[in-house]
Amino acid sequence: MKKLIGFNIKRNKKLVVSDIIKFYEVRGYTLTDANSRGMTFLRGDLVGNLFSLNPIKWKTVVNIEIIKKSRLDYNIYANYNFSSFLFFISQEENHFFNEEIAAFAKAIEEFEVDVEKLENLASKTSKSNFNYILKSFPIGITTALLLIFSINLVIDGSIPNLLASIITGASILISYYFLVKNNSNA
């Protein structure tokens, strides 16, 4: 999921760049590229996407662009590329991502960062994802058993174990998707 934020700051560019780097380092990002027009930060990785419920461990790339308007007057654009657990964005994840972006703007504009608030929100998001998984397993497995049983009745035999495993996995993922979407619409 991509999100963009832009704002104007009237301050020395070196101080702005220093504040941006400090903010992202405190948030667990690594500076991967920097040039005269901006910077790129990275946090997490694809393994975190697959095996962690905590959004702080998921791969996130932030491209910062600093555009000079006039002396001590800059437009700052932060283009976030968030990824999520199992590639579905829940309402809680979206809220966390929006708060992360708002925290960046507040940190640069007002020199305030509430790291504890963001950490608590990440923890809530992680718990929410765990609850979605807990709910999707029984629904998915029940659906898969019904499908496999029905298919076995129709083909007058039994389907291979590999196909049954694929049907079970797909049923769990689909039930997870519908739980996330249903809660996002509520």
HELIX and SHEET records of a PDB file:
HELIX    1   1 LYS A   13  VAL A   26  1                                  14    
HELIX    2   2 LEU A   46  PHE A   51  1                                   6    
HELIX    3   3 PRO A   55  LYS A   57  5                                   3    
HELIX    4   4 PHE A   85  PHE A   87  5                                   3    
HELIX    5   5 GLN A   91  GLU A  110  1                                  20    
HELIX    6   6 VAL A  115  ILE A  155  1                                  41    
HELIX    7   7 ASN A  161  ASN A  185  1                                  25    
SHEET    1   A 5 LYS A   2  ILE A   9  0                                        
SHEET    2   A 5 ASP A  73  PHE A  82 -1                                        
SHEET    3   A 5 THR A  60  SER A  70 -1                                        
SHEET    4   A 5 GLY A  38  ARG A  43 -1                                        
SHEET    5   A 5 THR A  30  ASN A  35 -1                                        
END                                                                             
